[in-house]
């Protein structure tokens, strides 16, 4: 569990980094949608999802930077 916490925290391993947290959430949601689509036999394009999620995260990062 400590190794997973290192993925979403900063250098001090205590402070959550929002960009790491949202990126991890986007990957987990994408993998969950992929499993759901396989189980129920529905199509899912993980590459298109990844491009859209990355664009959304980049837009959030730019708005946070310009907002300060």
CNS distance restraints for C-alpha pairs under 8 A (distance, minus, plus):
assign (resid   1 and name CA) (resid   5 and name CA) 6.36 0.50 0.50
assign (resid   2 and name CA) (resid   6 and name CA) 6.33 0.50 0.50
assign (resid   3 and name CA) (resid   7 and name CA) 6.77 0.50 0.50
assign (resid   4 and name CA) (resid   8 and name CA) 7.23 0.50 0.50
assign (resid   5 and name CA) (resid   9 and name CA) 6.26 0.50 0.50
assign (resid   5 and name CA) (resid  13 and name CA) 7.21 0.50 0.50
assign (resid   6 and name CA) (resid  10 and name CA) 7.54 0.50 0.50
assign (resid   6 and name CA) (resid  13 and name CA) 5.84 0.50 0.50
assign (resid   7 and name CA) (resid  20 and name CA) 7.05 0.50 0.50
assign (resid   8 and name CA) (resid  16 and name CA) 6.01 0.50 0.50
assign (resid   8 and name CA) (resid  17 and name CA) 5.95 0.50 0.50
assign (resid   8 and name CA) (resid  18 and name CA) 7.86 0.50 0.50
assign (resid   8 and name CA) (resid  20 and name CA) 4.87 0.50 0.50
assign (resid   8 and name CA) (resid  21 and name CA) 5.18 0.50 0.50
assign (resid   8 and name CA) (resid  24 and name CA) 7.43 0.50 0.50
assign (resid   9 and name CA) (resid  13 and name CA) 5.12 0.50 0.50
assign (resid   9 and name CA) (resid  14 and name CA) 6.11 0.50 0.50
assign (resid   9 and name CA) (resid  15 and name CA) 5.37 0.50 0.50
assign (resid   9 and name CA) (resid  16 and name CA) 4.33 0.50 0.50
assign (resid   9 and name CA) (resid  17 and name CA) 5.15 0.50 0.50
assign (resid   9 and name CA) (resid  20 and name CA) 7.25 0.50 0.50
assign (resid   9 and name CA) (resid  21 and name CA) 7.88 0.50 0.50
assign (resid  10 and name CA) (resid  14 and name CA) 6.88 0.50 0.50
assign (resid  10 and name CA) (resid  15 and name CA) 5.59 0.50 0.50
assign (resid  10 and name CA) (resid  16 and name CA) 6.21 0.50 0.50
assign (resid  10 and name CA) (resid  17 and name CA) 5.71 0.50 0.50
assign (resid  16 and name CA) (resid  20 and name CA) 7.91 0.50 0.50
assign (resid  16 and name CA) (resid  21 and name CA) 7.10 0.50 0.50
assign (resid  17 and name CA) (resid  21 and name CA) 6.11 0.50 0.50
assign (resid  18 and name CA) (resid  22 and name CA) 6.01 0.50 0.50
assign (resid  19 and name CA) (resid  23 and name CA) 5.99 0.50 0.50
assign (resid  19 and name CA) (resid  57 and name CA) 7.81 0.50 0.50
assign (resid  19 and name CA) (resid  61 and name CA) 7.69 0.50 0.50
assign (resid  20 and name CA) (resid  24 and name CA) 6.02 0.50 0.50
assign (resid  21 and name CA) (resid  25 and name CA) 6.16 0.50 0.50
assign (resid  22 and name CA) (resid  26 and name CA) 6.07 0.50 0.50
assign (resid  22 and name CA) (resid  57 and name CA) 7.59 0.50 0.50
assign (resid  23 and name CA) (resid  27 and name CA) 6.31 0.50 0.50
assign (resid  23 and name CA) (resid  57 and name CA) 7.50 0.50 0.50
assign (resid  24 and name CA) (resid  28 and name CA) 6.18 0.50 0.50
assign (resid  25 and name CA) (resid  29 and name CA) 6.03 0.50 0.50
assign (resid  26 and name CA) (resid  30 and name CA) 6.09 0.50 0.50
assign (resid  26 and name CA) (resid  53 and name CA) 6.65 0.50 0.50
assign (resid  27 and name CA) (resid  31 and name CA) 6.17 0.50 0.50
assign (resid  28 and name CA) (resid  32 and name CA) 6.07 0.50 0.50
assign (resid  29 and name CA) (resid  33 and name CA) 6.11 0.50 0.50
assign (resid  30 and name CA) (resid  34 and name CA) 6.17 0.50 0.50
assign (resid  30 and name CA) (resid  46 and name CA) 6.81 0.50 0.50
assign (resid  30 and name CA) (resid  49 and name CA) 7.09 0.50 0.50
assign (resid  30 and name CA) (resid  50 and name CA) 7.59 0.50 0.50
assign (resid  31 and name CA) (resid  35 and name CA) 6.27 0.50 0.50
assign (resid  32 and name CA) (resid  36 and name CA) 6.14 0.50 0.50
assign (resid  33 and name CA) (resid  37 and name CA) 6.08 0.50 0.50
assign (resid  33 and name CA) (resid  44 and name CA) 7.55 0.50 0.50
assign (resid  34 and name CA) (resid  38 and name CA) 6.30 0.50 0.50
assign (resid  34 and name CA) (resid  44 and name CA) 6.38 0.50 0.50
assign (resid  34 and name CA) (resid  46 and name CA) 7.05 0.50 0.50
assign (resid  35 and name CA) (resid  39 and name CA) 6.17 0.50 0.50
assign (resid  36 and name CA) (resid  40 and name CA) 6.17 0.50 0.50
assign (resid  37 and name CA) (resid  41 and name CA) 5.51 0.50 0.50
assign (resid  37 and name CA) (resid  42 and name CA) 4.66 0.50 0.50
assign (resid  37 and name CA) (resid  43 and name CA) 6.04 0.50 0.50
assign (resid  37 and name CA) (resid  44 and name CA) 6.12 0.50 0.50
assign (resid  38 and name CA) (resid  42 and name CA) 6.52 0.50 0.50
assign (resid  38 and name CA) (resid  43 and name CA) 7.80 0.50 0.50
assign (resid  45 and name CA) (resid  49 and name CA) 6.33 0.50 0.50
assign (resid  46 and name CA) (resid  50 and name CA) 5.99 0.50 0.50
assign (resid  47 and name CA) (resid  51 and name CA) 6.25 0.50 0.50
assign (resid  48 and name CA) (resid  52 and name CA) 6.22 0.50 0.50
assign (resid  49 and name CA) (resid  53 and name CA) 6.01 0.50 0.50
assign (resid  50 and name CA) (resid  54 and name CA) 5.94 0.50 0.50
assign (resid  51 and name CA) (resid  55 and name CA) 6.12 0.50 0.50
assign (resid  52 and name CA) (resid  56 and name CA) 6.18 0.50 0.50
assign (resid  53 and name CA) (resid  57 and name CA) 6.16 0.50 0.50
assign (resid  54 and name CA) (resid  58 and name CA) 6.02 0.50 0.50
assign (resid  55 and name CA) (resid  59 and name CA) 6.09 0.50 0.50
assign (resid  56 and name CA) (resid  60 and name CA) 6.21 0.50 0.50
assign (resid  57 and name CA) (resid  61 and name CA) 6.13 0.50 0.50
assign (resid  58 and name CA) (resid  62 and name CA) 6.17 0.50 0.50
assign (resid  59 and name CA) (resid  63 and name CA) 6.10 0.50 0.50
assign (resid  60 and name CA) (resid  64 and name CA) 6.10 0.50 0.50
assign (resid  61 and name CA) (resid  65 and name CA) 6.17 0.50 0.50
assign (resid  62 and name CA) (resid  66 and name CA) 6.06 0.50 0.50
assign (resid  63 and name CA) (resid  67 and name CA) 5.74 0.50 0.50
assign (resid  64 and name CA) (resid  68 and name CA) 6.58 0.50 0.50
